[in-house]
């Protein structure tokens, strides 16, 4: 496309050549920069939960459900921008581009002279993939290793501390780029196996509890100022109802009912002063 535009500019006069080149350069900005959109924006960061994996339809994940609420509540046709990546960890969000893309979006929208296109709401869910690595076969917390095993506890603390450092870097950078007035909501992690009696339940609960303590501490930092939506309590004892972990697929992702719960948590957090 760029080569074609440049070939066209050669055939145009000097003024038109400059205008054509300007158009090309503008479209090298984030994709949303070329959409002509002048709408408030909902920016999504996260992992497969944010992509709605496990929902029966694409519009039944927590992101589209919360987006629909925002649209109806604000009475504005909002833009939805999702940078979520399946399998993302806190480390990969920094290293492989999700954070960079989110910051580029915020710089384009919230640091320009047009307030009508600003990102006004951000949601983030990250961290579950960091600790899930510990319960895989051959890893320090894999069943039947007990959650209080010294090797498991040591690995859990190291992993959670690293995730906390990464989340601090991510959320601090996002807050600086977004500005003080943008609402940032962080979904803490839930235990998909809670109430199932499966061998992994107790270990997963220990890992998620440690991680959520770190998430709460990071969100409360003055230079982050994010609100936590408590998915852990909402899923407690309801793994069979809100996920498919006990079904043939053994899928730990939320089902439609689980995603509805996550969306309702964000809706409640949004309305809470």
C-alpha positions, 0 to 999 in steps of 0.5 A, a space after each residue: 500500500 505504501 509503495 502504491 501511494 508513493 508511486 501515485 505521489 510522483 505523478 501529482 504536483 508538489 502540494 498533492 505529493 505532500 498531502 499524499 505522503 502525510 496520509 501515508 505517515 498518519 496511517 503508520 500510527 496505531 490502527 485506530 488512528 486511521 479510523 476517523 473515530 472520535 468516540 470515548 474508548 474502552 481499552 482491554 488488556 489481559 489473557 484468554 479470559 479477556 478474549 472470552 475463551 470458553 464462552 459459547 458465543 463471542 458476545 458472551 465474554 466479560 469484555 463484550 458484556 461490560 462494553 454493552 453496559 458502558 455503551 448503555 450507561 454512558 449513552 455514547 457509542 464507545 470504541 472497543 480496543 482489545 490488546 488481550 492475548 491468549 496465554 499471556 503472562 505478566 512477563 510476556 505482556 511486557 516482552 512481546 508487545 501487549 503493553 507497548 500496544 496499549 501505551 501507543 493507544 493511550 498516547 494517541 488518544 489521551 495525549 492528543 488535543 482531542 478529548 472526545 476520543 480518550 480512553 476512559 475505561 481500562 480493564 486488565 486481567 493478568 497473572 493466572 498463567 504465571 502461577 499455572 505453570 507451577 502445577 504442570 507435570 514435573 513442576 514444583 507444585 504439580 499434584 500430588 505435591 502438597 501445597 505446603 511442600 517447601 519446594 512448592 512454597 518457595 517456587 510460589 513465592 518467587 513466581 508471585 513476587 515476579 508477577 507483582 513486579 511485572 504488574 507494578 511496571 504495567 499498571 504504573 506505565 498505563 496510569 501515567 499514559 492514561 492520566 489520573 481520571 481514567 477508570 482502571 479495573 483489575 480482575 483478580 484471579 479466581 480458582 476454577 477448581 474451587 469446590 470441585 474436590 479435584 486434586 489440584 484444588 488446594 494447591 491452586 487455591 494457595 497460588 491464587 490467594 498469594 497472587 491476589 494479595 499481590 494484585 491488591 497491593 499493586 492496585 492500591 499503590 498511589 501511582 496506580 490507583 486501580 480498583 480490584 473486582 473480586 473474582 476470587 470470592 465470586 467463584 469460591 465453591 462454584 468451579 463446577 457451575 462457572 467453568 467446565 473443569 469437571 466436564 469432558 474438556 476439563 476447561 478452566 476457562 469460565 463458561 457463559 455463566 462465569 463470564 456473566 459473573 465477571 462482567 457483573 463484578 466490573 459493572 458493580 465496580 464501575 458504579 461504586 464511587 
